[in-house]
């Protein structure tokens, strides 16, 4: 039992040390800044009590974006390709407000109203990213909060260097 306790104690100490080092590395120049809201008029405004994006250290978490044009408030088209294009343009605009680009995206989550739209979404999505592509989860949902939306895309981006 004592061996197990010592082993678990060492394991927990290692996890705590690694976690603390990772958190410190992520803070960079934003030490003590906590979370910072990011917003831009170049993407649709949030429709509820949430931010378009939040920056914590070098990481930016972009809320789900749909295929609405921020200037007209209308969907850019009825097709999954049109809406995916605009959703990713909205993600890109929010990232630009944070000083990043789609090249900084490490993960996305794609919510589809109909999984049969996967191929059309995937074709449009592929035109926005280069290798190595971000990690991605794609999920069919029963509904999206905005009527007429076929797709919603959220993203996580990381500023890799201090020059970004």
N, C-alpha and C positions, 0 to 999 in steps of 0.2 A: 504494500500500500504506500509506503514512504517513497519508493522508487517512482510509482505512478504520480504521486503528488509533486515530486520534484520535477518530473518530466513535464507535467501539465503546467507547472509554474514557469518553467523555462520556455515552453511553447507560447504561453500567454505573454510573457515578457518580450519575446521575439516579435509577436504580432503587434503588440503595442508600439515597440520601437520602429518597426517598418511602417506602421500606419502614421506615426508621428512624423517620420522622415518624409513620407509621401505628401502629407499635408503641408509640411514646411516647404517642400520643393514646389508645390502647386501655388503657394502664396506669392512667390516672386516679389515684384515691386508693390503688390497690393496687400502687404502685411497689415493685418488688423482691419482691412477694409470690409470684411464680411461679404455679404451679398450685395451686388449693385444691379439695379434695374437698368435694362437696355430698352429703348424704344425709338421708333422712327415713324414719320408719316409716309415713308416709302413702302410700308406694309400695312395691311388692315389693322385697325386698332383692336385691342383686346375687347371681347364682348362680355367680360365678367371680371371678377376680382382676381386677376392674374396678370403677369407681366408678359410682354412679347418675348423677352428673354431675361435671364439672370446670369451675371458673371460672378463666379467665385474663383478668385485666383486667376489661373490661366485657362479655366474652363468656362464655356458659355453654353447654357442650356436654353434652347429655343423651343418655345411653346408650339403646339400644333398649328400649322398654317394650312389654309384652304386656298382654292383657286380663284379667289376674288381679287379683282383689280383694286388697289387701294385708292385710286383717284376717282373711279366711277362707282365703286361699291358693288359692282356687278360681277358675276362669274364671267371668265374670259371665253367660255364656250361650253357647249353641252357635252363634249367628249372627255373621256378620262385623260387623254393626251393633253388637251388644252388646259384642263384643271391641274394636272400634275406639273406642267410647265410653269403655270402661274404660282402654284404653291411653293415650288422651289425658287422662283424669282423672289417671292416674299421672304423665304428663309434667307436667301442671299442678301437681301436688303437689310434685314435685321443683323446679320453677321457683319455687314459693312459698317453699320452703326456701332458695332463693337470693335471695329478695326480688324476684322477677319474676313475670310472668303470661304467659299465652299471647299477649297482645298484643305481647310482646317477641320472639316467634319470627320469625326471618327465613328459616329453611329447615328442611325436614323431609325425611326419607327414610322411605318406607313400604315394608316388605317384606311381600308377600302370598304365602301358600302357594299360592293359586290365583288367577290373574289374572281369572278369571271373577267373582271377588268384588269387582272394582274398583268397580262401580256402588254396591253396598251400603256399601263402605268410604267412598267419596266422599260419599255422602249423610250418613253419620254425621260424617265429618271436617268437612264444610262447616258444621255446627252449632257448631263450636268456634272458628272463626276469622272475622274480619271483614276487609273490604277495607282496605288492600291485603293480599291473602292472602300467606302465606309462599311462597317458592320451594319446589318439591317435586319429588322424584324418586320414582317408584313402580316397584318391581321385583318380579317373580315369582321366588321361590326354591324350591329343591328340598325344603328342610326348614327348620324353625326349631328352635332348641335345646330348647325346652320342648314336650313332647308335648301336643297338643290346641290349641296356639296357631295361629290363622289369620292373624294380623297382628302385626307388630312395627313400632314407630314411634320413630325417633330425631329429635332436634331440636337446632337451634342458635338461641340467643336472645342478644340484645344489649341491655344497659342503655343507653338512649339519652341520658338525662340524669342528673345527679348526684342528683336528687330520687328516683330509683327505687332 
